[in-house]
Amino acid sequence: MPGAVARIRPAAPADIDDLLGLIRALAVYERLEHELDLEPTRMVDAMFGRRPFVEGLVAVVDDDDAPNAGKTVGCALCFKSFSTFLTRPGLYLEDLFVLPDYRGRGIGLALLRAVCAQAAARGYGRVEWSVLDWNAPAIAFYRRLGAVHHPEWQRFRLEGASLEQVAAQMDAPGG
């Protein structure tokens, strides 16, 4: 496999099973598989439905002589964001993942470059993402590229019962 080369291309509906497999592998790597609720139909709708809001790129082994030619080995999934400070849209990179056996070959860099090229071609102001604080290899990779860490910003999330509870208070006084 040392010579295996990956081609980056837009994800297609036929890639959904491979994408879900990569998302599952990412969750295992991040020790978050307990949070998975993968549903192929929802993913197809999110990416290719009437109003898609997620777009993706896949990295596919492109070396005909490689034993795994045609195998999807990585992905980048992102969605449009907006910066009120820049008054321009951006891309939020939700997932960037390369299977462990294919790391160190420039595939992650190629995926990130493709996302950045999309943002630049569209006139977007930024590409942003989050990384787990213990993921030293990813942090080092992003820093080598010149990405700036913003420790003053802390991410918050409402989900599940908390989300439902806050939403249910919409018509309450002060809501």
C-alpha positions as CSV (number, residue, x, y, z in Angstrom):
1,M,0.0,0.0,0.0
2,P,2.9,2.5,0.2
3,G,2.3,3.6,-3.4
4,A,-1.5,3.9,-3.1
5,V,-2.6,7.3,-4.4
6,A,-6.0,8.8,-3.6
7,R,-8.2,11.0,-5.8
8,I,-10.4,13.6,-4.2
9,R,-13.9,14.0,-5.6
10,P,-17.3,15.2,-4.6
11,A,-19.3,12.7,-2.7
12,A,-22.2,11.1,-4.5
13,P,-25.3,9.2,-3.3
14,A,-23.6,5.9,-4.0
15,D,-21.0,6.9,-1.4
16,I,-23.4,7.0,1.5
17,D,-22.5,3.5,2.9
18,D,-18.7,4.3,2.7
19,L,-19.3,7.7,4.3
20,L,-21.2,6.1,7.2
21,G,-18.4,3.6,7.6
22,L,-15.9,6.4,7.8
23,I,-18.0,8.3,10.3
24,R,-18.3,5.1,12.4
25,A,-14.5,4.7,12.2
26,L,-14.0,8.4,13.2
27,A,-16.3,7.9,16.2
28,V,-14.3,4.9,17.3
29,Y,-11.1,6.9,16.9
30,E,-12.5,9.8,18.9
31,R,-14.0,7.4,21.5
32,L,-17.5,8.7,20.8
33,E,-19.2,5.7,19.2
34,H,-21.8,5.8,22.0
35,E,-23.1,9.1,20.4
36,L,-23.7,7.5,17.0
37,D,-27.2,7.5,15.5
38,L,-26.4,6.8,11.9
39,E,-29.4,6.5,9.6
40,P,-28.6,6.2,5.9
41,T,-31.8,7.8,4.7
42,R,-31.2,10.9,6.9
43,M,-27.7,11.2,5.5
44,V,-28.9,10.9,1.9
45,D,-31.5,13.6,2.5
46,A,-29.0,15.8,4.3
47,M,-26.5,15.6,1.5
48,F,-28.6,15.1,-1.6
49,G,-32.2,15.9,-0.7
50,R,-34.4,18.7,-1.9
51,R,-32.6,21.2,0.4
52,P,-29.1,19.7,1.1
53,F,-27.2,21.3,3.9
54,V,-24.1,19.1,4.1
55,E,-21.6,18.6,1.3
56,G,-18.8,16.1,1.2
57,L,-15.6,15.1,-0.5
58,V,-14.2,11.6,-0.6
59,A,-10.7,10.3,-1.1
60,V,-10.7,7.2,-3.2
61,V,-7.6,5.0,-3.9
62,D,-6.8,5.8,-7.5
63,D,-3.9,3.5,-8.2
64,D,-5.1,0.7,-10.5
65,D,-2.2,-1.5,-9.3
66,A,-3.1,-1.0,-5.6
67,P,-4.9,-4.0,-4.0
68,N,-7.6,-1.6,-2.7
69,A,-8.1,0.4,-5.9
70,G,-11.5,2.2,-5.8
71,K,-11.7,2.0,-2.0
72,T,-12.9,5.1,-0.2
73,V,-10.3,5.9,2.4
74,G,-11.1,9.4,3.6
75,C,-13.7,12.1,3.7
76,A,-14.4,15.7,4.5
77,L,-17.9,16.8,5.4
78,C,-18.8,20.5,5.7
79,F,-21.7,22.9,5.7
80,K,-22.1,26.6,5.1
81,S,-21.7,28.9,8.0
82,F,-21.8,32.7,8.3
83,S,-19.6,35.3,9.9
84,T,-21.4,38.5,11.0
85,F,-18.0,40.1,11.6
86,L,-16.9,39.4,8.0
87,T,-20.4,39.7,6.5
88,R,-19.5,36.6,4.4
89,P,-20.3,33.0,4.5
90,G,-17.7,30.4,5.4
91,L,-17.5,26.6,5.6
92,Y,-17.6,24.7,8.8
93,L,-15.6,21.5,8.5
94,E,-17.6,19.0,10.5
95,D,-15.4,15.9,9.8
96,L,-12.0,15.3,8.2
97,F,-11.0,11.7,8.5
98,V,-8.6,9.3,6.8
99,L,-8.4,5.6,7.6
100,P,-5.4,4.9,9.8
101,D,-3.7,2.7,7.2
102,Y,-3.7,5.6,4.7
103,R,-2.5,8.4,7.0
104,G,0.8,10.0,6.3
105,R,0.3,10.0,2.5
106,G,-1.0,13.5,2.1
107,I,-4.7,12.4,1.8
108,G,-5.9,14.6,4.8
109,L,-4.0,17.5,3.4
110,A,-5.5,17.0,-0.1
111,L,-9.0,16.9,1.5
112,L,-8.4,20.0,3.5
113,R,-7.0,21.8,0.4
114,A,-10.1,20.8,-1.6
115,V,-12.4,22.3,1.1
116,C,-10.3,25.5,1.2
117,A,-10.4,25.7,-2.6
118,Q,-14.2,25.4,-2.5
119,A,-14.4,28.2,0.1
120,A,-12.0,30.5,-1.8
121,A,-13.7,29.9,-5.2
122,R,-17.0,30.9,-3.6
123,G,-15.6,34.0,-2.0
124,Y,-16.1,32.7,1.5
125,G,-14.3,34.4,4.4
126,R,-13.1,31.3,6.4
127,V,-13.0,27.6,7.0
128,E,-13.4,26.6,10.6
129,W,-13.5,23.4,12.6
130,S,-13.1,21.9,16.0
131,V,-10.6,19.3,17.2
132,L,-10.6,17.3,20.4
133,D,-8.0,18.7,22.8
134,W,-6.2,15.3,23.2
135,N,-5.8,14.8,19.4
136,A,-2.2,15.9,19.3
137,P,-1.5,14.6,15.7
138,A,-4.4,16.6,14.3
139,I,-3.5,19.7,16.3
140,A,0.1,19.5,15.0
141,F,-1.1,19.0,11.4
142,Y,-3.4,22.0,11.6
143,R,-0.7,24.2,13.2
144,R,1.8,23.3,10.5
145,L,-0.7,24.6,7.9
146,G,-1.0,27.9,9.7
147,A,-4.4,27.3,11.3
148,V,-5.0,29.5,14.3
149,H,-6.3,28.1,17.5
150,H,-8.8,30.3,19.3
151,P,-8.7,29.1,23.0
152,E,-10.8,32.0,24.1
153,W,-13.9,30.5,22.3
154,Q,-15.6,27.6,24.1
155,R,-18.1,25.5,22.3
156,F,-21.5,24.9,23.8
157,R,-24.2,22.5,22.8
158,L,-27.9,21.8,23.5
159,E,-29.1,18.3,22.5
160,G,-31.6,15.7,23.5
161,A,-33.7,16.4,26.5
162,S,-32.0,19.8,27.1
163,L,-32.8,20.9,23.6
164,E,-36.4,19.8,23.9
165,Q,-36.8,21.5,27.2
166,V,-35.4,24.9,25.9
167,A,-37.5,24.6,22.8
168,A,-40.7,23.9,24.8
169,Q,-40.2,27.1,26.7
170,M,-40.4,29.2,23.5
171,D,-43.8,30.6,24.4
172,A,-43.1,31.0,28.1
173,P,-42.7,34.5,29.6
174,G,-39.2,35.7,28.9
175,G,-38.9,33.2,26.0
